Amino acid sequence: MPSHEWRKLLLLCVFGASSLSATVAQKVPDQALANRQTAAEDPLINLQVSNPILLPSGNKSQDGCVHNVVLMEHDFAFSYGKPFVGSVSPPPCNFNRVIMNFTVTSKGRQFDRLGIMYLGDIEVFRTSTAEPTTNGIEWTYFKEMTHYISLFRSEQKIIFDMGNLVDETYTGIFSTRLTATFSTTPSDDYLYAADIILPISRQASRDNAPSAFSLPSDKAVVKHQLPAITERAVVSLSACGQGAEEFWYTNVLNSQVSTFGNEIGTLYGYSPFREVQLLIDGHLAGVAWPFPVIFTGGISPGLWRPIAGIDAFDLREHEIDITPWLPYFLRGGDHSFEIRVVGVDDDGTGKASLSSEVGSSWIVTGKIFIFLGPEYVGPEDTDTSDPSPFPRIDAPPPTLRIDSSKVTTNATGANETLTFHLSVTRYISITSAITTSATSSYPVSWTQKLSYTNLNLLQAQGLDQYTTQATNGEELSIHGEDAATHRYSSAYAYPITVHSTFSTESNGDFGINASVSRGLDLTVNGPSAFPSGTQSFDMGNSSSPPSFYLSGHQQPVPVPSRPLPFLNGSVTRTNQDGTARYLSAGNRSYSLGTLQQEFSFNGLRDVGNKGAELRLYERGIKAVDARVVSNEEVLLGARIGPLSRFGRGDGAMLTQEGGGKSVKELLGRGPGRPISLLIGGDGQVSGGVGVNTA
């Protein structure tokens, strides 16, 4: 972003956010907020808006194989360090498709929890929970699992890790049921799946333990040797921040962490930028700039009832094509694969570089999808001293720029506001040639072009924060001379704006007012290691009307069958806009809000990110105070009927939440000082900042 443009944005944020703060922070949400959360007879149905999943018809003579298996029925209560352990065997029929159904119920008070499913040492599903109510919640999520079909063709140990805590305060137990449906489809689109999948993980399944690394405390590195007939290889990275890193995009520069230290405590640092790196034998092979996932307790819990945040029930993985490394790999021997997470370190004068670590903690794993060819595709000779097989790596350090870093003071001399702007750009290109014979070879390459910008404004000594961030990326994998027909590409944008304000009453009651505007725009074209989602719209020659699973619906949704052209990719566009209030009064806490989401899922008919789009599914949904008030869906041109249940929930969630916690802990900005030390008898926060309670 040019300097004059971000300066305009900064002025807009300073005055606009100040105005918003004056409106939002006028008064702690009163008891009327709690009174509006009346109990309902039915549990609240939660959902994550996502693309439709085609369901098997159930007619074995027509589909060849339809076989349902219960993978897990388990209650996660006091489950830290106690994952579910089970197994799954291949069904007694030929299959080329696998889908999974994860259904959860819970009742009581509980935080959101992270869940990870493994087949052996390989992570195959990362999810999180909704926060329950005293009257109960329920949600179902269907997931396409065909890209793991090579694992399902042999017996696998299932490890499902979901750490939970149950005591007299946090009473919510997560009761789960996980099933898999194996089926046969006539579509060849389902057949593009890796032949072998290798883990980049702790490989702890032998001890019946989860295999994720926790950074920075662990060193996330493994060694593997790839088969000599590997034709294509792709690494996927799964990573999300927890603890001090859950709201990494609101963090500040290291030189700024003590800006309000004398008032409300230390802020979280390493900047609001994160980069997940893949290194092969110590060399950078690619990066992932993470999507800012907000779990259902994040920012303000009332935002995410009953609509979960984007990707919260199915955290998206990032893929990096490592095919250019094949000539180097296929000379034999083990090679190291390492995952790192870095931020930005600065010296306080505007100079910055990538940090060697970040805060605690990032939960990471990876895997290598290996696609086999008909024959050996490495070099003819076996002279491992020849450096020519090593790929050409063009990966200069990213360009980091810090602008407008400024601190202002109030009448007492205490720091009052903090503003800064951070921008990052990155280019990576890795190329080589695959030799197929003594006289034949073809070029392969992996290219990434990334840009990032973040503006942070903290006011009222950090009690009010406005963050706006944009991440954009373009990635391209080319195999062969004909780039138009032998390539994978992706383009994505992750904009997010968050504003949150903390306010208090002299009696110790406190509230958080928040607004969020965020989006995801993702285009995937060509042979991805993961299903693009368009496979569900290739219905073959089925004579019966196809049925789809649509999130939030209690029954499959049938639609008229219609022939569709071949779809080479998909375009997902979605955005969420919401506001919420959180109240802690006495020994109870409440949160209500409004959230509106628009979602579209289109197919791409041509190769290239600008291919012609075919409209497949559109949805607009709005929830107010835990009730869905509008829901409009169009699937393949047909309007879908309303949701069968618009449940309303009892929002009492946490008890004694304010006791010893700090403002920073509640807002995800740092460890801070206990609230009891911040609130005086005059209704003010220590450090000289008066909180408007009028």
Buried (B, 14 or more C-beta within 10 A) or exposed (E): BEEEEBBEBBEEBBEBBBEBBEEBBEBBBBEEBBEEBEEBEEBBBBBBBBBBBBBBBEEBEBBBBBBEBEBBEBBBBEBEEBBBBBEBEBBEEEBBBBBBBBBBBBBBBBBBBBBBBBBBBBBBBBBBBBBBBBBBBBBBBBBBBBBBBBBBEEEBBBBBBBBBBBEEBBBBBBBBBBBBBBBBBBBEBBEBBBBBBBBBBBBBBEEEBBBBBBBBEBEBBBEBEBBBBBBBBBBBBBBBBBEBBBBBBBBBBBBBBBBBBEBBBBBBBBBBBBBBBBBBBEBBBBBBBBBBBBBBBBBBBBBBBBBBBBBBBBBBBBBBBBBBBBBBBBBEEEBBBBBBBBBBBBEEEEEBEBBEBBBBBBBBBBBBBBBBBEEBBBBEEEEEEEEEBBBEBEBEEBEBBBBBBEBEEBEEEBBBBBBBBBBBBBBBBBBBBBBBEEEEBBBBBBBBBBBBBBBBBBBBBBBBBBBBBBBBBBBBBBBEEEBEEBBBBBBBBBBBBBBBBBBBBEEBBBBBBBBBBBBBBBBBBBBBBBBBBBBBBBBBEBEEEBBBBBBBBEEEBBBEBEEBEEBBBBBBBBBBBBBBBBBBBEEBBBBBBBBBBBBBBBBBBBBBBEBEBBBBBBBBBBBBBBBBEEBEBBBBEEEBEEBEBBBBBBBBBBBEBBEEBBBBBBBBBBEBBBBEBBBEEEBBBBBBBEBEBE
